[in-house]
């Protein structure tokens, strides 16, 4: 039940940088049922527009990662493997690492603790 005067809108800010076939999507805020579609759209648009060979999603500034966000990461990984594009995830806080670990996605995805560490593998 929603209390009068309360708001449950979540926020997500997205930014991107593309250099020599490597795209980095920076995320900030919450990745939940409200914002997951926005993240998925940004990932798909970046890949379609830039023909990248590597896509890095940086969750360093994400303070909440819900199951809807985890599903987006897995869908993106599956879609990119068909396109011969590596998908790397940067997660370095309990808010992002813990959900990835609890669901076993640290085994299914390439997860790094910084963008620099991810870029070093490219």
FILORO-362089 format. One line per 5 residues: number of its first residue (from 0); their letters; for each residue x, y, z of C-alpha. Coordinates in Angstrom, 1 decimal. Layout:
NUM	A	X:Y:Z ~ ... .
//
This chain:
0	XXXXX	0.0:0.0:0.0 ~ 1.4:3.4:-1.0 ~ 1.4:6.1:1.6 ~ 0.2:9.5:0.6 ~ 3.1:11.8:-0.3 .
5	XXXXX	5.6:9.0:-0.9 ~ 7.2:8.3:-4.3 ~ 8.7:5.0:-5.4 ~ 10.2:6.3:-8.6 ~ 13.8:5.1:-9.1 .
10	XXXXX	16.4:6.9:-11.0 ~ 19.1:5.7:-13.4 ~ 21.6:7.9:-15.2 ~ 23.4:6.5:-18.3 ~ 26.4:7.7:-20.2 .
15	XXXXX	28.6:6.1:-22.8 ~ 32.0:6.4:-24.4 ~ 33.2:4.5:-27.5 ~ 36.8:4.2:-28.7 ~ 38.1:1.9:-31.4 .
20	XXXXX	35.3:-0.6:-31.1 ~ 35.2:-0.7:-27.3 ~ 32.0:0.8:-25.8 ~ 31.7:1.6:-22.1 ~ 28.3:2.3:-20.6 .
25	XXXXX	28.5:4.1:-17.3 ~ 25.5:3.6:-15.0 ~ 24.5:5.5:-11.9 ~ 21.6:5.0:-9.5 ~ 19.2:2.1:-9.4 .
30	XXXXX	18.8:-0.8:-11.8 ~ 15.4:-2.2:-10.9 ~ 12.0:-3.1:-12.5 ~ 11.4:0.6:-13.4 ~ 14.8:1.3:-15.0 .
35	XXXXX	15.9:-2.1:-16.4 ~ 14.3:-1.5:-19.8 ~ 16.1:1.9:-20.0 ~ 19.5:0.1:-19.4 ~ 18.6:-2.6:-21.9 .
40	XXXXX	17.7:0.0:-24.5 ~ 21.0:1.8:-24.0 ~ 23.0:-1.4:-24.3 ~ 21.2:-2.4:-27.5 ~ 21.4:1.0:-29.1 .
45	XXXXX	25.1:1.3:-28.4 ~ 25.9:-2.0:-30.0 ~ 23.7:-1.3:-33.0 ~ 25.1:2.2:-33.5 ~ 28.8:1.6:-33.0 .
50	XXXXX	29.4:-2.0:-34.2 ~ 31.6:-2.6:-31.1 ~ 33.6:-5.7:-30.5 ~ 33.6:-5.1:-26.7 ~ 30.8:-3.7:-24.6 .
55	XXXXX	31.6:-2.9:-20.9 ~ 28.8:-2.0:-18.6 ~ 30.1:-0.1:-15.6 ~ 28.0:-0.6:-12.5 ~ 30.5:1.2:-10.2 .
60	XXXXX	28.0:3.9:-9.3 ~ 24.9:1.7:-9.0 ~ 23.5:1.6:-5.5 ~ 20.8:-1.1:-6.1 ~ 20.8:-4.0:-8.6 .
65	XXXXX	17.5:-5.9:-8.7 ~ 16.7:-9.2:-10.5 ~ 15.3:-7.2:-13.4 ~ 18.8:-5.7:-13.9 ~ 20.4:-9.1:-13.6 .
70	XXXXX	18.1:-10.4:-16.3 ~ 19.2:-7.5:-18.6 ~ 22.8:-8.4:-18.1 ~ 22.2:-12.0:-19.0 ~ 20.1:-11.2:-22.0 .
75	XXXXX	22.8:-8.8:-23.2 ~ 25.5:-11.3:-22.7 ~ 23.5:-13.9:-24.7 ~ 22.7:-11.5:-27.5 ~ 26.3:-10.3:-27.8 .
80	XXXXX	27.8:-13.8:-27.9 ~ 25.8:-14.3:-31.1 ~ 27.4:-11.2:-32.6 ~ 31.0:-12.0:-31.6 ~ 31.1:-9.1:-29.2 .
85	XXXXX	32.6:-9.5:-25.7 ~ 30.4:-8.4:-22.8 ~ 32.2:-7.3:-19.6 ~ 30.7:-6.1:-16.4 ~ 32.3:-3.8:-13.8 .
90	XXXXX	31.0:-4.4:-10.3 ~ 32.9:-3.4:-7.2 ~ 30.4:-2.6:-4.4 ~ 28.2:-4.9:-2.2 ~ 25.1:-3.5:-4.0 .
95	XXXXX	26.3:-5.0:-7.3 ~ 28.7:-7.8:-6.4 ~ 26.5:-9.5:-3.9 ~ 23.5:-10.0:-6.3 ~ 25.9:-11.3:-9.0 .
100	XXXXX	27.5:-13.7:-6.6 ~ 24.2:-14.9:-5.1 ~ 22.8:-15.7:-8.5 ~ 25.9:-17.3:-9.8 ~ 26.3:-14.7:-12.5 .
105	XXXXX	29.9:-14.1:-11.5 ~ 30.5:-17.5:-13.1 ~ 28.4:-16.8:-16.2 ~ 29.6:-13.2:-16.9 ~ 33.1:-11.6:-17.2 .
110	XXXXX	33.1:-9.5:-14.0 ~ 35.9:-7.0:-13.1 ~ 36.4:-4.6:-10.2 ~ 37.2:-1.6:-12.4 ~ 36.9:-0.3:-15.9 .
115	XXXXX	40.7:-0.2:-16.1 ~ 40.9:-3.9:-15.2 ~ 38.3:-4.8:-17.8 ~ 40.0:-2.7:-20.5 ~ 43.3:-4.5:-19.7 .
120	XX	41.8:-7.7:-21.0 ~ 40.8:-6.2:-24.4 .
//
